[in-house]
């Protein structure tokens, strides 16, 4: 039972890290800041979910799981807000935003 929990938890943490690495590749692949923000914002929600779920399975404690759920809720509430505010500042301050954006 302990071995199965360790394997499942480790696999989930590794999958979360793979999602973070894909996000990192997307951030370095795109040239424009709005495309970079899109790549990073989409992957960090799934990556954080997988990592926190894997850690909750690995530690298997009510208090640790509750703390991880609070951290995940905080990340999910603040991440989109920070992404939106950063994107809004970029759109408002860049006068050539329509020319530089890769997606129309």
N, C-alpha and C positions, 0 to 999 in steps of 0.2 A: 504494500500500500504506500509506504513512504517513497519507494523507488518510482512508482508510477506518478506520484504527486511531484516529485523532483523533476522527472522527465517532462511532464506537461508544463510545469512552471518554467522550466528552462527553455522549452520550445517557444512558449509565448513571449518570454523576454527577448529571445533571439529574433523572433518575427517582428517585434516592436523595433528592435535596433535596425533590422533590414528596412523597415518603413522609414525610419529616420534617415538612413543612408540614401534611400531613394529621394527623399526630400532634399537632402544636401546636394545630390547630383543635379536636381532640378534648379536649385538656387544658383549653382555655378554654371549651368547650361544656358540659362536665359540671360539676355543682355539688359533688359529693361526692368526697373524696380517693381512695377505692378505685376509683371509675370513672375518675378521672384517671390513676391508676397503671396501670390496665388499658390505657387508650388509648395511653399513652406506652410501655409495655413491649412491646406488640405491634408497634408501628411502628419502634422503634429497631433491632430486629434486622434487618429487611428493608432499612431505610434504610442502615444501616452496611454491609451486604453489598453493596448496589448501588454505594455511593460507593467502597468499597475495591476492588471489582472494576473499576470505571471508572478509578480511579487506577492500578491495576496495568496495565491495557491502555494507558493514556496514557504511562506512563513506560517500560514494556516492558524492565525490567531484572530480573535474577534476585534481586539483593539488595533492591531496592525491593519486589518482590513478596513476598519472604520477610518483610520487615519489616511490610508491610501485613497479611500472613496472621497474624503474631504479634499485631498490634494487634487484628485481628478476633477471634482466639481469646480474647484477654484480655477484650474487650468482651462476647463471648458467654458467657464463664464468670462474669464479675462482675455483669453486668446483671441476670440473673434472681435472683441471690442478694441484691443490693441491693433489688430490687423486693419480694422476699418478706419481707425483714427490715423494710422500711418498712411494708409492709401489716400484718405481724404486730403491730408496735408500735401501729399505728392501731386494730386490732381489740381489742387488750388494754387500751388506755387510754380508748377511747371507750365510755361506758356506753350510749349510744343508737345503737349501730351498726346494729341491725336496723331502726330507724325511719328512719334517714337514707339507707340504701342503696336505690338506685333499682331494682336487680335483686334479686329474692328467690330 
